[in-house]
Amino acid sequence: MPVENNLERIKKVFTESDCLCTKEQVDSALDKMAEDISQQLGDTLPVVYCVMNGGLITTGHLLTRLEFPLEVDYIHATRYRGETTGGELYWRVPPEVNMKDRTVLIIDDILDEGHTLAAILEYCNEQGAKAVYSAVLVDKMHDRKAEKGMKANFTGLDVEDRYLFGYGMDFQGFLRNAPGIYAPKGM
């Protein structure tokens, strides 16, 4: 498909989508998450791992709100690989910063079914992390979690069970930079 046709299709998806959370609502949620993270981890000198690519925007916004010493790295594991449904977990890049005997905070964009996050948390524990915490901007409200009752330690927004994009979440590789949380019509 020519790039121009793709551009028009992606623009149409964006303009016809439902805005579920405005930029202001997301900013407020990030402020609250930062406050909670600071209270819990502010005295631990944690290592913060951004889950790429989705967690990039959430991590960037959170880091500027965390006013305590921390170390930053990233981890890249995915189940989506440009698709709208998840498949087998694929590890692209393991973290470089050693997490042994450290407090770890994993930041991602969304907790959907949680298979990716569960695998990353398990990996951190296997690597000898002293304590492992998770933070997600969005938790999808449904009962299909990888583990019954699975929740992140820090959650910004609970959102209805629809396909989402914006603030790191993508639509077929695009629209991660949308200034809010959106859902395409009919998805």
C-alpha positions as CSV (number, residue, x, y, z in Angstrom):
1,M,0.0,0.0,0.0
2,P,1.5,3.4,-0.9
3,V,2.5,5.5,2.1
4,E,0.0,8.2,1.2
5,N,-2.9,5.8,1.4
6,N,-1.7,4.6,4.8
7,L,-1.4,8.2,6.0
8,E,-5.0,9.0,5.0
9,R,-6.2,5.7,6.6
10,I,-4.4,6.5,9.9
11,K,-5.6,10.1,9.9
12,K,-9.2,8.8,9.4
13,V,-8.8,6.3,12.3
14,F,-7.7,9.1,14.6
15,T,-10.4,11.7,13.6
16,E,-13.2,9.1,13.9
17,S,-12.0,7.6,17.2
18,D,-13.6,8.1,20.6
19,C,-11.6,10.1,23.1
20,L,-11.9,8.1,26.3
21,C,-9.4,10.2,28.4
22,T,-8.3,13.8,27.6
23,K,-4.8,15.0,27.9
24,E,-5.8,16.8,31.1
25,Q,-7.2,13.6,32.6
26,V,-4.0,11.7,31.7
27,D,-1.8,14.5,33.2
28,S,-3.8,14.3,36.5
29,A,-3.4,10.5,36.6
30,L,0.3,10.9,36.0
31,D,0.6,13.4,38.8
32,K,-1.2,11.0,41.2
33,M,1.0,8.0,40.1
34,A,4.2,10.1,40.6
35,E,3.0,11.0,44.1
36,D,2.3,7.4,45.0
37,I,5.5,6.1,43.5
38,S,7.5,8.8,45.4
39,Q,5.9,7.8,48.7
40,Q,6.6,4.1,48.1
41,L,10.0,4.2,46.4
42,G,11.5,7.6,47.1
43,D,14.0,6.3,49.7
44,T,15.1,3.1,47.8
45,L,17.4,4.4,45.0
46,P,15.4,2.2,42.5
47,V,16.3,1.2,39.0
48,V,13.4,2.2,36.6
49,Y,12.9,0.1,33.5
50,C,10.8,1.4,30.7
51,V,9.1,-1.2,28.6
52,M,9.7,-0.3,25.0
53,N,8.0,1.0,22.9
54,G,4.7,1.5,24.6
55,G,6.1,2.6,28.0
56,L,8.3,5.3,26.5
57,I,5.8,8.1,26.7
58,T,4.5,7.1,30.2
59,T,8.0,6.7,31.5
60,G,9.1,10.1,30.1
61,H,6.2,11.9,31.7
62,L,6.6,10.1,35.0
63,L,10.4,10.6,35.3
64,T,10.0,14.4,35.2
65,R,7.6,14.1,38.1
66,L,9.8,11.9,40.3
67,E,12.0,14.1,42.4
68,F,14.2,11.5,44.0
69,P,17.4,9.7,42.8
70,L,16.9,6.8,40.5
71,E,18.6,5.0,37.7
72,V,16.9,4.4,34.3
73,D,17.2,1.6,31.7
74,Y,14.8,-0.1,29.3
75,I,13.6,-3.5,28.5
76,H,12.0,-4.5,25.2
77,A,9.6,-7.4,25.2
78,T,6.4,-7.5,23.1
79,R,3.5,-9.7,22.1
80,Y,2.0,-7.4,19.4
81,R,4.8,-6.7,16.8
82,G,2.6,-4.2,14.9
83,E,-0.6,-6.2,15.2
84,T,-3.8,-5.4,17.1
85,T,-3.8,-8.7,18.9
86,G,-1.1,-10.2,21.0
87,G,0.8,-13.4,20.2
88,E,3.9,-15.2,21.7
89,L,6.2,-13.1,23.8
90,Y,9.2,-11.8,21.9
91,W,12.3,-10.5,23.7
92,R,14.1,-7.8,21.8
93,V,16.4,-6.3,24.4
94,P,17.1,-7.3,27.9
95,P,18.1,-4.6,30.4
96,E,21.7,-3.6,30.8
97,V,21.6,-2.2,34.3
98,N,22.1,-4.9,36.9
99,M,19.0,-5.3,39.1
100,K,20.4,-7.8,41.6
101,D,19.5,-6.7,45.1
102,R,17.9,-3.5,43.8
103,T,14.4,-2.2,44.0
104,V,12.9,-2.3,40.5
105,L,10.1,-0.3,38.9
106,I,8.8,-1.5,35.6
107,I,6.8,1.2,33.7
108,D,4.5,0.3,30.8
109,D,1.7,1.9,28.9
110,I,-1.1,-0.6,29.5
111,L,-2.1,-3.6,31.5
112,D,-4.4,-5.5,29.2
113,E,-4.3,-9.3,29.7
114,G,-0.9,-8.9,31.4
115,H,1.1,-11.7,29.8
116,T,4.0,-9.4,28.8
117,L,4.1,-7.6,32.2
118,A,3.9,-10.9,34.1
119,A,6.8,-12.3,32.1
120,I,8.9,-9.2,32.7
121,L,8.1,-9.2,36.5
122,E,9.1,-12.9,36.7
123,Y,12.3,-12.1,34.8
124,C,13.2,-9.4,37.3
125,N,12.6,-11.7,40.2
126,E,14.7,-14.4,38.6
127,Q,17.5,-11.9,38.2
128,G,17.6,-11.3,42.0
129,A,15.8,-8.0,42.3
130,K,15.2,-7.1,46.0
131,A,11.7,-5.8,45.3
132,V,9.8,-5.5,42.0
133,Y,7.0,-2.9,41.4
134,S,5.0,-2.2,38.3
135,A,3.4,1.0,37.0
136,V,1.0,1.3,34.1
137,L,-0.8,4.3,32.7
138,V,-3.9,2.3,31.8
139,D,-5.5,-0.8,33.2
140,K,-8.2,-2.3,30.9
141,M,-11.3,-3.3,32.8
142,H,-12.1,-6.9,32.0
143,D,-11.7,-10.4,33.5
144,R,-9.2,-11.9,31.0
145,K,-6.0,-11.1,33.0
146,A,-3.1,-13.6,32.8
147,E,-3.4,-14.0,36.5
148,K,-6.7,-13.7,38.3
149,G,-7.0,-10.3,40.0
150,M,-3.7,-9.1,38.4
151,K,-3.1,-5.4,39.1
152,A,-0.1,-3.1,38.7
153,N,1.3,-1.5,41.9
154,F,0.6,1.9,40.4
155,T,-2.2,2.6,37.9
156,G,-3.2,5.9,36.3
157,L,-6.5,5.2,34.7
158,D,-9.0,2.3,34.5
159,V,-10.4,2.3,31.0
160,E,-13.1,0.3,29.2
161,D,-12.3,-2.9,27.3
162,R,-11.7,-1.5,23.8
163,Y,-8.7,-1.4,21.5
164,L,-6.8,1.8,22.7
165,F,-4.1,4.1,21.3
166,G,-2.4,7.3,22.5
167,Y,0.2,8.1,25.2
168,G,2.4,5.2,24.0
169,M,-0.3,2.7,22.9
170,D,-0.3,2.3,19.2
171,F,-2.7,1.6,16.3
172,Q,-0.8,-0.7,14.0
173,G,2.5,1.0,14.9
174,F,1.1,4.5,14.6
175,L,-0.6,7.1,16.8
176,R,1.5,6.4,20.0
177,N,1.8,10.2,20.2
178,A,-1.9,11.0,20.3
179,P,-2.6,13.5,23.2
180,G,-5.1,11.4,25.1
181,I,-6.4,7.8,25.3
182,Y,-8.5,6.9,22.2
183,A,-10.5,4.0,20.9
184,P,-11.3,3.4,17.2
185,K,-14.9,3.2,16.4
186,G,-16.1,-0.4,16.2
187,M,-13.0,-1.8,18.0
